[in-house]
Amino acid sequence: MSLEAQHDGLRLTAPKQVRAETFTPDADQQQVLDLAPGHGAVLVLGGPGTGRSTLAVEYAARRIEAGLDPSRLLVLAPTRQASARLRDALSVRLDQAGRGTRAATPVRTWAAYAFDLIRRARTAGFLPTVERTPRLLSGAEQDTVIAELLETYASGERGGPDWPEDLSEAVATRGFRKEVRELIDRTSEYGIEPGQLEDLGGQYRRPEWTAAAVLLQDYRDRLDLGMSEAFDPAGLITTASRLLEDFPELLDAERGSLPVLVIDDLQEATPAVHRLIRVLATGQDVIATASPDTVVQGFRGARPDLVRDYPECLATAQRPGRTLTLTTGHRMGGGVLAAWQRVARRIPALPGTLALRQELLPAPPEPSLEVKATVHVVASPPHEQLLVLQQVLHLHHRGGVPLGDMAVIARSGPLVAELGRYLEAEGIPVNRSVTDTVLKTEPAVTPLLSLLRTVSTPAGEPDSVLDLDRALWLAGGSYGGATALHLRQLRQRLLQGERADGGTRSSTELLLQAFEDPEALADHPVPGAGVLRIARMVSAGRAAAADPAATAETVLWALWAASDRPARWEREAVTGTGPASRRADRDLDAVVGLFQAAERYVDQFPGASPLAFADYMEAQDLPMDSLASTAVQEWSVSVVTPASAAGREWDVVIIAGLQDGIWPNTRLRGQLLGATDLADVAQGKTTRMDHRSRLAEVRQDELRSFATAVSRARKRVIGIAVSSENHQPSDFLDLVEPWRDVENERPLTDVPRPLTAGALVAGLRRELEQEATTGRQERSQEPGTVAVAGVTGHGTAPAGPDPADDVGPPARVREAASALSRLADEGIRGADPANWWGLLPLSTEQPLVDTALTAVPVSPSRVESALKSPLNWFIYQAGGQAGTTQAQSIGTFIHAIAERHPDGPAEALLAELERRLPDLGLEPGWEAERVAADAQRMIGYFVGYLRQMEQDGRSRVAVEHQFHQELERDGLRVQINGIIDRLEKDAEGRPYVVDLKTGKRTPSNDELQELPQLGVYQAAIAAGALPAEDFVRPTEPGGAALVQLRTTNKSVKIQGQPALGPGQQWAIEQIFTAARAMIGPRYLAIHGGADNPGCALPAICPIHSNGRQTTEWHR
């Protein structure tokens, strides 16, 4: 899917081309095709794979070929996907015969037909109260209306239902809204008005019905007043039926214009659909196909048991009905058919349908893949995912099964999404529809909605600016693309620039400002790229939102166009390969869906603000019904639910999640508000079903959906279950492949290593590494290349062992090397030794600093690190330090407050603390309270220091004072660059250095005497680093001190270092010793022992017991 970066329309990929196949009917199918016009209603029963849908298409095509105008034929299917497949097949069939076009194929869902009937009825004047063009209310929109009503009740804006006390805690939950939707659907389906629902509540002592009647009335009032043209799916069908029943002239016209009806998958019809078909189709020529044992719409109220009433209910004296049965299988091989029959036998058979199971013949065998049904039990959900991956790859690479001929079926949408993400992460192309997901959760959509809210919110309101969490999330998301390292570097550089300009803002304040001001990032093109992209989107979005005519569409387009993602994602989707290409394709599909939703919203709610659309989308907790086409990938594995799998077939079907509670899930639906009981009452049932009977009904629904999943396989079905402390395999597993050993449980499957490219490369490299670590000689190649057991950086393998070696590598090693060479030639990641860490030559052997050209830069705070361990110093300088801890963040926080109010008083310092505390981003709670208490304690110690300073006769000269001083000794120049926390003047007019410490470590008195950091400050002062005008004796340091603000003492702890005398050289010695250690290119690791707990970098330290080199060779 692609979306052009111009607002002149969408460019969609071409639809999937249906392969034209010659249809040869079997004997049972021929009976249907031989029916003469005027045959009346015919019910065609057949199990899965008997060609019911193919027969329906062929029947329709032959009637058209016989002269029937396509506009006088109606083909009905249960879902949009099913109708699309029938439409494509009929189009191809008619094209083969030189008849018709795609637009002429009369295929619709029953909801689409009802919608079209209502639209035409309105035009004809049968619906005077509907002023605007009718439209379908999506499930997500319905959920939003219900949520808004419940919210107004909770806020007290209007009087609400008097819910029973045991429901009061549930009213605010998403699950309660789902129960309300189900109840409303049942009232729409059976034509129950609010007053009737209230009466039924009293009659059957159901207070929840009485309360729900109030909500139902408000719900319908809301639709009548604000959306009279909107019909929910259940109400749509009922309204269409009522129109035909109430207006005979409309019914006569409809029957006259549609003398032939073809209905596929009648077992998926709800009672409302059955009502519509009976009104419309009585006395017409009707072909209705059904498979009562394979039902996936049971959760929507499908009633396969009502199929038994056909075709008698459609018959007339002139056109009696009849039933025909298909018994020849064209899909399932023997082993798969046997598995399906085991499942079907658990489902109560409808009268006259038992033969569908017993007499169904398997499809003819094919030699390409053994036909069978197998199961596996694994130890955990991760093992289940791994086994799915392994089976897909094994069948593809070893069994020759195309990825497009495999499907993974799981019962629930969340499990489908999880398995899909896992397979995609492992490089498997996955075919999923964007309509199966909630749009607002898509990674390409969520940031756009967040930014839409920001730029559309009036200035001054909280959502009008980005907070830190949202800003960082946007910068690191699909549109920003920044890494944590980029953001850290950007914050550091922004802070450095702020301090250089004399500013006092924190890095958080500077970063948030950058999101509003793209110009602030001009000097930081690399680390600031992600933030700059978001900043440009914010700027473009604000400009679009400021237009008085702004709509959700125009503002979203401004955001999208400013993101630079349109061209990049289209390029990756069209010309790229692998997971990145598939991700780009899915992201584009999601954005297309978002723009389609925005367009629809603007059409439905003229004048609504962009902010209202953001609220609307964020309230959607259900998948949006989208007409936006998405790219079809025949070369990808389908990961689907049973509902999405219905009507489709694959060579191999893997059914995952066969655990108790997952499949079957026997949780009773519609019980909280009694929606199921209400349906029973509406159907005239006088006896309330007990709990056991309800469970039996639900289990039958689960078996029908499971039967559907099993029957999607042509050659192989594989069931997978998890058996662990928290998961138990369901008995559905035994229906796929029975377990005969009653004494023992089914053993766990040892999951083989999947045949991924990464796993193959890893295994081959492990083989070579084992060769290298057992004493084999490295094999040399031409100068400039690195060879390991025969694999070179050029991706070629030598013809044989080097004669210079006493013994060549074993054959398995040579084979591994040859295989890696082949993989490297194909560009497989990690196969080429040129990219192996540890085998690359050193990037440089030049020193870090060319002392002939420049001075060695030295920081006072890093001299001690360079003296103690040059390796630690270098790794830190190269960016190898750990992330900022909370303690370090608080330390920076306290320094900023002390800098802002260097002289106090305590009240100003505490007020500044209170103002800045939210910058730490801590959630309210005990941790935030502890941090605040610690910060207040440190502020108290700082105030105590200020009093002590005055008592000692010193005064403040500067805070955060930057200085630079060059020293030279024995031809080596050193540039000292530092910042002094507090620069003070003692009673004699000498400089005095104070360094504020917020860490827990305090040096001993002996260490303090020659502490490097303070010594560097004093040496720099003695060399003339400070301005003379601020001091009487500017080159005579008066001493230095560490002020410990995190002390546990009752008073502040001040650790003073004596003044550096004229003849003392220890500080100078430390500076130049550290400088020489910093030059490189080799850096020593120095510490107290192999297990020294004080080692800052044990993982890479060569003398620590935990240390490892990138590659180790053992000779």
N, C-alpha and C positions, 0 to 999 in steps of 0.2 A: 504494500500500500504506500502511496506517496501523496504528499500534500504540498502543492506548489507554494513558494514563498511570495505569492502575490494574491491579493484578495479578489481574484477574478474567477474563482470556482475551484473545485476539487478535481484532481485527476486520479481515477481509481484504476486498479489493475483489472485486466480482462477476467471475466468469470471463467470458472473451470469448464473445460470442454468435455461434455459427456461422450464417451466412446460409443460409437454406433455398433451394435451387435445384432446379428440376425436372430430373431425370435422364432423358435420352433416349439409350438405348444405341445404339451403332453395330452393324453387322452382326456383327463379331467378338465384341463383348461379349454380344450376344443369344444366341450359341451357348452361352455359359457359363450364362446365366440360364435357358436352356431345358432344362438338365440335370435329369433326374428324380431323385428321391431314390433312393439306392442306386447312384449313378453311379461310386463309387469315387474313386480319387485322380486329380485333374486338375491338371496344371501349366500355368499361364497365363503365357506369356512375352510381354513387351511392352517396348518402349523407353520412355524417360522421356516423360511427358505423354500416354501412351496410355490413361490412366484405369484403371490396375490397382487402385489403392487405392479409387477410387470404385466400381469393379466389385465389389471385395471387400465393401464396405459394402452395396451393393445386393443382392448374393447373400445375405448374412446376413439382411438385412431381409425379403427375400422368403421365406426359409425360416421365419422367425418368423411372418410373415403367413400362411404355409401351415399353421401350427399347431404348429410346433416350439417347445417350451418354451425360453425364452432360457437357462435354466440348463443345458440340454443342448447348447449351442453354445459353442464356444471360438474366439475370434478372437485371434491372436497377432501381435505386432509386435516389431521389434528393440529399440526404445528407448522410454523413458517418454514422450518428446515425441511420437513416432509413435503410440503407443497412445492418448495423450490426444486427438490429432486424430481418430483412428478412432472413439474413444468418443463424442466430441462429434458427429461426423457421423452415427453410427448413432443416437444419441439423437434428433437432429433428424429423421432419416428415420422413426423409429418414432413420434415425436410427431405427425408429419404424418399418419400412418396411424391415429392414435389408439391406439397400442400402446405399452405399457411406459413406464418412467421412466428417468432417468439411472442410477439405482442398478442397474437390471436389465440394462444393456448389458454383455455378457460379453467385454470387451476387456482383454487383458493383454499385458505383455511376456513373452517366454519365460522370463526370470529370475523375474518375478512369479508365473508359473504354477508353476515349479519350487519356488519358496518356499512357495506355497500347498499344493502336493502334500506337501512335507516336513512342513509344519505338521499337515496332516491325518493323515499317516502316523505322526507322533509321538503324536497323540491316540489313534490306533488301536493303538498299542503296537508299531509296527515299528521305532522308534528308542529303545530303552530307555536308552541312555547319555546322551541329550539330556534334561536335567532341566527346563530352562527353555524358554520359548517361543522357537522359532527366530527368528533375525534375520539380515539381510544385513550382512556385513562390508563397509563402504565401502572404496573404494580408498585413501582417506586413512587410515583406521584400519589397513588392511593395511600401508601404508607405515610407520606409527608402530611397529607390532609388529616389523617387520623392522629398523627403525632401533634399537630398544631392544636387540634381540638382538645386532646388530653392535657396539653400544656395550659390552655386557657382555663380549663377546669381547675388545674392545680394552682394557678396564680390567683384564682378568685375573680377573674374577669367576667365569668358567666356562671350561672348555676349549673352544676354538673350532675351526673348520675349518682345515685345512692348505692355505691357498690357494696356488696356484702363485706363484712369486716375481715374475713379471711382472704380477701383479694386486695385489701388496701395497700399492702406493701408491694404488690406486683404491678400496680397500675403504671408506674413510671418506667417499666422495663421494656426492652425491645421485644421480648417474648410475649408480653401482654398485647402489644400492638399486632403481633402476628396472629394471636388468637382472635383479636377484634376483626382483623381482615378476613379471617376464615368465617367468622360468624356473619359478617356483612355479605360475603360471597354466597353463603347459603341462603340468606334472605333474598338476595337478588335472583339466585338461581330458581327459587321456588315461589317468587313473587310475594313474599311476606312483607307487609307494610309495618311501620313502627307501632301503630296501634294494635295490630294483630300480635306482634311480638310481645307487647306488654300484656295482652290478654292471655297469651300462652304461658307467660311467666307466672301469672296468678293461677291459671288452671292446673299447671303441672308443678306448682310450688318451686319454681326456679327463679329466685330473686335476681340472679345474674342476668336473666333475660329481661326482667322488668327494668333493671338499670341500663342494660345495653340498648333498650328501646329509645331512651333519651339520646344516647350518642348516635343511634341510627337516624333519628329524626334530624339532629344537627348536621350529620354527615350529608344527608340528602338535601337539606336546606342549603348547605354550603355549595353543593354541586349545582342545585337549581338556580341559586342567585349569582354565583360567580363563575360557574363552569357548566351551564345547562347543556352545553354541546358535548360535554365529556361523559363517556360511558365506561364504567369498569367492565372487565371482560365478562363476568357473569351476568351483569345487568344488560350488557350489549345483546347477548343471545336471548335473554328473556324478553327484552323490548322488541326484538325482531319477531319473536313468536307471537307476542301480544298484538303487534300490528297486523300480522296475517290473520289472526283469529278475530280481531275486532273490525277489520275492514275487508269484507268478502270481495269487493271489487279489486282490492290490491292483491288478494290471494289468487283470484282468477287470472289476473294479468300475469302474475309471477309463474303460475303453473303453465299458462299458455306459452310463455316465452322460454320455459325450461322444461321441455318434455322428457329430457334424458338426464339422469343424475348418476354419477359414479362416486361412491363414498369409500375411501380407503381407511383401513385401521379403525373400524367402527368400535372396536373394544375400548378405545381411548375416549369415547364420548361420555360427557356428563349427562345427568338427567335433563338439564336445560337443552343440551344439544339434541338429545333424543326427541324432546318435545318439538324443537324446530324442524327436525327432519320429518317427523310424523305429519306435522301440519303441511309442510311443503311438498312432500314426496308421495303422499297417498294417491294412488291411481296412476302414477307416472312409471316410466321405464327406469328401474333402479337396479344398479349393481352395487351391492355393499359387501366389502370384504372384511373379514375379522379373524383374529387369532386370540380367543379368550384367555389363553394361558400366558400370553406375553403382553403385559400392561405396564406402562411406565408413568402414566398420568394419574395413578391412584391417589396421590397426594393432592391432586386438583379436583378430586371427586369423580374420577372415571368409574363407570359402572359396567363392567363386562357382562354381568349377569343379565342386563337388560337386552343383550344381543339375542337371547333366546326367543324374545317376542317378535323378532323379525322372521320372515317377511309378512306374517299374518296381519300385523297392525297396519301395513301399507297396502294390503290387498283390497281389491274391489270385486264385485261380482263378475265384471267383464275382464279383470286382470288379476287372477289369483296369484298368490305368492308361492315360492318354492325355495328349497335349500339345496345347494350343491357343495360337494366336499372335494378338496384337493389332497391327494395322498402321496404324490411323488415329490421327494425332496430334491432340490437343485443346489443346496448350499452345504449343509452339514454332512461331513463324512461319518463313517460308522461310529468311531469312538466318541466324537462330539455329539452325535445324535443320541447315543446311549446315555451320555451325561444329561442332556436336556430332558430325556424321557424320565430319568430318575427324579429330576426336579419337578417336572410336570405332574408326576404321579402323586406328589404331596399336595397338590392343589385340588380342591373339590371340583369335579367335572360338572359342567353344565349339561342338562339333558341333551342327548344327541351328539355330544362333542367328544365322547371317549375314544371314538375311532380316530380322531385327529392325532392322538398320541400313539395308539397301538398299531395303526396301519401305515404310519408315515415311513416311507422308504428313504434310505440314505442316498446322498449324492454319489455318482460314480467315482471310484477312487482315482487319484492322480499320483504319479510316481514322484513328484517333486518333493514332497514332505510327508513323513509318516503322520497319519491321522490318529490322534489320541487325545485323551484328557488326563492331565496329571496335576498333582498338588505338591506344595512344599510348605513346611512349617519352619519358621526361623525364630531366632532368639530375641529379636527386638525390632522396633520400627526402623532403625537405621539399616539393620540387616535386610529388612523387607525392601527398602529402597535400593540397596545394593544388588539384591537378587533380581529386581525388575530390570535394572540396568544391565546386569550380566546376561539375563535371558534375551533381552532385545539385541545386544551386541552379538551374542553367540548365534542366535537364529539368523541374524543379518549376515555375519561374516562366514560362519560355518554352514549354515543351512540355506544360504542364498535367498532368504526372504527379504524383499524390498522393505524399507522402513515404512513406506506408505501402505503396506499390507499388514501392518501390525497395529494393535490398539491396546491401551491400558485402560481398564474400566474400574472406577472406584465409585462407591455408592454416593458420596457426598461431594459437594463443590469444594470445600476446604481441602479435602484429601486429594482431589484432582489437582487443585492449584499447587499443593505441596509437592506432589509427584512430578508435575510438569516443571516446576522450578528446579527440582533436583536433576532431572534428565537434561534440562537446558544447561545447567551449570557443568554437567559432565560432557557437554558438546553434542548432545543428541538433538536433532531438529524435532521440535514439538509443534503439533498443530492444535491450537486452542483458539476459540472464538472470543473476541473482546466482549460479545454480548453475554458470555457466561460469567463475567466479573462485574463487580461494582466499580463503575467508572472512577469514582472519586479516590479509590485505592490504587489506581494505576500509577506507577512511578513517573510517567510522563504527564499525568493529569493533575496529581495532587499539588505540585509546585505552582502550576498555572492558576489553580483555584485559590491557593494561598496568596499569591501576588495579586490576583483580581480583588480579593478582599482588602488587601493593603491599599492599593491605589484608588479603590472606589470609596473607601471610608472617609468621611469628612475630616479635615485637619483638626487636630486637637483631641480626637477620640482615641482610645487606647490602640485599636487595631490599625490606625493610620500610619504607624511606624513599625518597623521590625524590631522585635526583641532579640536578645542575643541567641537564644536557642533556635528560633525560627531562622534567623539570619545564617547561622552556621549550617543548619540543615539544608537551606536553599543553596548555599555555596558549595556544599559537598554532594548535592543531588544530581539528577539527570541533566539539569541545565547549567549549574555552576561547574561541576566536574573537578572541584578543587580537592586536594588531599589535605590530611591533617598537617602534614609538613608544610605545604604551601601556606595554609592559614597561620601557622605558627610563625613562619618567616615573615609573613606580611605584618603580623602584629608587632614583631620585633622592629621591623624597619619603620613602621608608622610611629612607634614609640620613640625610636632614635631621632627621627625627624622632628617630632614634637619637642623633645628635650633640647635639641640643637637650636630650636627657635625660641627656647625659654618657656614653652608651654607646660602645663601641669596635668593635662587630661590623661586618663588611663588608656591602656591599649584597647579596652572594651569600648570606651567612648569613641576612640578614633576609628575602630573597625566599623561600628554602627554608622558613624558619619560617612564612611566610604561607601556604604550601600546607598546612600542618598546623593552622593556627589562623585560621579565617575571621574572627574578631573583630579580628585585626590589620589588616584591610582596611576597617574601617568608615569611616575618614576619607578613603578614596580610592575613591569609588564608580565614577568613570569609568575611570582607568587600571587600577584593580584588578579590574574586572568579570570578566575572563576567569580570572584567578587565583582569585578568589572562587568562581567556579562550580566549578572543579576542586577547591578546598578543601572545598566542601560535598559534592562527590561522594566525596572521600576520607573525610570525617567520617561520611557515611551508610554508606559501604561498610565502614568499620571497625566501626561499630555492628552491622551485619548479620552480619559475619564473626565477631563475638564470641559470637553465639548458638550454643549447643552443637549445635543442629539445623540449622546453616547448610549450604546446598548451593550449588552453582554458580549455580543458578537464583535463589535468594533474594538472594545477594550482588550478582549482576548486575542484578537488578531494583532493588535499593536504589541502585546507581550510576546506573542509567538514570533512575529517578524523580527523583533529585536534580539532574539535569543541566539541567532546564528545556527540553530539546530535544524531548520527545514532542509537546507541544502546538504548538511553533513549527514543527517539520518537517511535522507533519500539516497545519497551516494553509497552509504554503507549497506542499505537495504537492497539496492539494485546491483551494485558491483562487488560488494563484499562477500565474504564467506564466513562460515562458522557462527559461534554464538553471538558475536557482535552484530553481524548482519541480521540475525533473527531477532535480536533485541531491538534493533532499529526498526525493523518491520513491525513488530508488535507496538512499539511506542508510537509510530505513525498511525497505526490502526486506532489506538486509544485516543490520539488527538483528533482524528477524523470523527470518532464517536462523540468527543466533547463538543466540537463545532456543530455537529448535527443536533446535539441536545440543546446548545445555545440558540441555534436557528429556530428550533421547534418552540423553545421557551419564548423567544421574542415574538413569534407569530401568535402564540397563545395568550401572551400577556403584554399587549402593546403598552409602551410607556413605562414598563417595569425597569427599575434601575439595575445596573450591573451588580451592585451589592446584593440585591434581592436574588439574583441568579446564583451568586455564591452561596447564600443561605440555603436556597433550594437544593443545590447539588450536594452540599455538605449534610443535608438532612436525609439524603437518599441512602438507605441501608440495604437496598435490593438491587439486583442487576437491572440496568436500564434496558428497555426494549428499543433496540437501535436498528434502523434500516441501513446504516452505513455498511457498505460492502467491505469485506476484509479479504486479504490475499489468501488464496487456497494453496496449500503446499502439499503436493502429492508425494513429495519425497520425505515427508516427516511422519513421525509416530503420532497417532491420535491419542490424546489423553482426555477421557470424557466420562461423564456420568451415564447411567443407563438411559436416561431420557434423551441425552444427546446422541447416544449410540443407536437408538431405535431407528429402524429403516435402513441401516447401513450394515456392511459386512466386511470382514478382513480374513486373511488366511490364518492369522494367529491373534488370539485374544488373551491377554493377561488380566486376571481379575484379582485386585489387591484389596487388602483390608477385610479379610474374611474372619473377623473376630466377633465374639458375642458383644452385642451392644452397638456394633458398627454395621455389620450385615449378617443377620437381620438386626435392625433397630426396631424393637417392639414397643418403643415408647408410644403411648396413646396420644394421638393428635386430636385437637379440637375438644379436649376434655375440660379445660379451665372454664370456658364459657358455654360448654355444651353444644358446640356447633354440630357435632355428629348426631347427638340426640335430637336436635332441632330438625335435621334432615329426615330422621326417622319419623318424627311427628308429621312433617310435611307430606311424607309418603303414605300416611295413614296407619303407620304401625302404632299399636296401642300399648304394647308391652315394652318397657325399657330394657335394653340388653344389659346383661350383667358384665362384670369386668372380664371374666374368662372369655365370653363370646366376643367382646371387643378385641381382646388380644388375638383371638383366632382370626378375626378379620384383618388386623394389621399384619399378622404373619403371612396371611394369604397374599396381601399386597406385596410384601417383601419377597415372597417366593416368585410372584409374577415378574417383578423387576429383575430378580436374579435369573429367572428363566430367559428373559430378554437378553441379559448380558451373555449368558452361555451360548445362546443361539446365534450370536453375531459371528461366531468363528466358523470358518469353512473347514479348516484342517486340524487346528490344535487349540485347545483351551487349557490355560494354566492357572490354577488357583493358588493364592499365597495367603497364609495366615501367620500371625505372631503368637507364640506361646511363651509366656513369661509370668513373673509374679503378678503383673498387672493386666495381662492380656490372656484370654483363653480362646482357642480356635472355635469357630461356630460349627454347628452340625452341617452347614452348607458345604463345608469342605468334603464331607463324605459323599455328598451327592455328585460332586465332580469325579472323585475317584474313591470308591469305598475302601475302608480299612477293615480287614477281616480279623486281625489279631485282637481278640477281646482281652487278652492278658496284659498287653503292653500298649503304651501310647505310641502314636506316630512319631518316629525319630525326627530330630531336628536336621535340617538340611545344612550341610557345610557349604557356604556360599563360595564358589570359585572366584578367582580374581577376574573382574570384568576385562574384556578385550578392548580397553580404551587405548588410544595412542599414547597417552601419558603413562599408563601402567606398563605398556610394552617397552617404551623407552627406559623407564625406571628399572625394569627387569633386566634388560640388556646391559645397561650401565652397571647394575649391581654385579652382573657376571664379570665384566671387565675389571671392576674394582676388586673383586675377590681374587682375580688373577694378579692384579698389581700388588695386593697386600700379602700374597703368599710367596713372594720372593722372585717373581718373574721380572726379567729386565725390561725396562722401557725400550720401545723400539723406535729408533731414530728415523727421521725423515729429512727432507731437504731443509736447508736453513730457513728459519723464520716460521716453521710450523711446529706444532706440538703433537706428538704421537703417543697414544695410549693403546697398547695391545693391537695395533693395526688400524686404528681410526684416526684420521687426521683432521685438522681444521678445515681442509678443503672438501670434506665429505667423501673421500675416496679411500678404498682399502687396498693395501699392497697385495701383489699376487701370491706371496708366500712369506715364510719366515726369513729374517735377515740372516745371511750366511755368517755374519759376525757373531751371532748368538750361538751359544752351545746347543740350546734346545729351543725350538719354536713353541709358540703357545698351543695348547690343546685344540682339537678341532672345534669343540663347543665354543671356545673363546673366539676363534677365527670366524665362526658362523655369527656370533653375536656382533663382532666388529663389522662384518659384511652387512648384516641387517641394519645396524645403526647408520652405516654409510648410505644405504638405500633410503632410509627414513630421512636422513639429512638432505639428500638430493631432492626429496619431495617436500622439503620445507617444514617437516614436523618439528614442533617446538621441543627444544632440549636434546635433539639428536646430534647436532653438530658440536664437536668438542671445542670449536672456536667460541662457543657461548658457555662453556662449563666454568663455573667458579673454581678457582684453585689451579686451573691449567693455563689461564691467561698470563701473559708476561706482566711484570709490574708496569703500571701506567707511566711511571717516571722514576728515575733514580737521582733526580736533581734535588738539591736541598729545598726546603720550604721557602727559605729566604736567601736571595743572592746578596750576601753581605758586602760584595764589592760595589753594589749599586744602591743599596738601601739599608736603613737601620732596622734592627730587629724590633718589632713592636712588642711591648711588654705591658701587661695589665697588672696592677698591684694585687688584685684578687686572685690571679692565676700563677703568681710566682711560686707560692707554696706547693701547688699541684705539680708544677714542672720540676721542682726539686725532689718531691717525694716519689713521683712516678711519671717520667716523660711520656710514657705510653698513654696513661690516663689523660694527661694534658692534651695530647694530640687528638685522641678520640673525641674529647669534649669540643675542641676547636673545630673538628670536622662535622659537628652536629650529632655526635653519638651519645649525648646525654639522655637520661630518662625524661619522660614528660614532666611537666610542672606538677608538683604535688600540692595538696590543699594547704599544707603548712607554708610552702613557698609562695603560693598565691596570697595568703594572709600577710606574709612578710612584705611583699611588694605593696600590698594594700596599706599597711601601717606606715611604710616609708612615704607613700604618697600623701597620707594625712599629715605626717610630721613635716613634710616639705611645704604643704599648703599653709600650715600654721606653726612655723618654726619656734615661735615664742609663746605658744599657748594663746589664751589661758585654757584651763581644763574644759570649760564649757564649750568653747569654740571647737576644740578637738573632738569632744564627744558628739557635738552636733554634726560635724563633718563625718564622723564614724557612722552615725545613724543614717545620714544621707547616702553614704556610699555602700552600706551593707548589701542592698539588693544587687549590686554589681557582682557579688560573689556567686550569684545564681543558685543559692541553696534553697531547697524546698522547706517550707515551714515545718518545724518539729524540733525534737531534742537536739539534733546535730547543729541546726542553725542557732539554737539558743546557746549551745556550748561554744561555738565559734564566736558568737557575739560577746559572751562573757570573757573569753580569752583575749579578744581584741580590746575590750574595755580595760582589762587588767594591764595589758601592754601600754595602753594610752596612759594609765595611771603611773606606771613606771617611768614613762617618758616625762611626764609632768614632774615627777620626783627628781629626774636628772636635771631638768631646767632649774629647779631650786638649788641643787647641789652646785651647778655651774656658777650661779650667782654668788654662792657662799665661797667658792674657790677664787672668785675675782676674775672670772673670764666673761667675755661677751661674744655674741654671735657676729660673724662677719658675713658668711654666705652659707647657703645650703645647696646641695647637689652641684658643687663647684667643679667644673671641668678644667683639667690642666694637661699640658703636654710639655715634656722636658726631655731633651736629648742628652745622653751621656756617652762618653767614649773612653775606651781602655784597651791598650795593646792593639789598636787598629780596628777594634770591634765597636760599632756604634749601636746604641740601644735607644729606642724611642719609647718613653714611658707615657702612656695615655691612661688617665684615670678620672674618676669622679669621687669627690669627697662628700660624704653624707652631710657633715657639719664642719665648717671651717670656723674656728674660734680664735680669739686673741686673748693671751693671758695678761696678768697685771704688768708684766715687763714689756708688753708689746710684741711678743713672739707668737708665731702661728702655732695653733694647737689643733690636731686632727681628731675628729670623733667619728667612729663608724658604728652605726646602729645595727645590732644583731637581733634577729627574731628566731634564730634556730635554737636547738636544745644543747648543742655541743659548746662547751666553754673550754678554752685552753688552760693548761696548768700554769702556775706562777712561773715555773722554769721556762716553759714554752713562750710565755708572754714576753720575756726579756728580749728575745731575738725573733719575735713573730714576724715572718716575711712581709705580710700585707702592710702592717703599720710601719715596718722598717723602710719599705719602698716609698711610702708617703713622706717619711722624714728625709730620706735621701734626696728625693726630688725637690723638697723645700730647700734643703741645703744647697742644691744646685741652682736655685733661682727660679723655681716654677711658679712662684706667686707674685702678684703685682706689689710693688714696693709701697705704693701710697696707702695701703690698708694696714701696714704694720710699722712699728718703730724699728724692729730688727727682723726684716722679712726673710733672711737666709739662715736664721738661727731657730730651728724647730724647738718648740717648748715642750714637746712630748706628743703622745697620742694615746687614745683610749678606745676600748671596746665597751659599748653600753649594752648590756644584756637585758633585753626587754622580755624575754621569756623565762626569766629566773623564777625559781620557786621560793626565793627569799621574801621576807615581808617588805623589804625595801629594794630599790634598784641596785643591781650589781654593776659596778664600774671597774673595769680591768685596765689599769693604766700602764703604759710603756714609758720608761724614762726617756728624757730628751737625748737625741743622738749627738754625742759630743764631736768636736772637730777631728779628733784623732781616731774615732771609731770607724772601722772599715767593714764590719760584718754585713751591713745592709748592702753596700756596693758589691761585696763578694757574692752575696746571694743573687743580686740582680744579674750579674754577668754569667754566673754559673747557670742560672735558669735560662738565660738567653742562648748560651751555647747548646743547652739541651733542646731548645725549641727549634733550632735551625734545621735539624734532620739531615739526611732523609731516614735515618734509623732512630727508633725511640725505644729506650729501655723500659722494661717492666720491673719496678722495684717495690717490694713490700716485705713484710716480716716473715713470710713462710708460705708453703704450698696451700695451707688451709686457712690463711689469714682471713678472718671474717671482715676485715676492713677493706678488702680489695673492692674497688668500685666497679670493676668490669670483669668479674670472674669467668664469664662465658667465653671471652676471647683472650684472656690473659694466659700467655704460654707457660707461666710457672705456677699457676693455680691448679689445684687438683681437678676442678671442673672445666678448665680451659681447653678449647679445641681450636685448631687451625681450620681454615676453610677446607683444605684437603690435607690429609696426613698420609705419608708413605712410610710403611714399616719395612725396614730392610733386615 
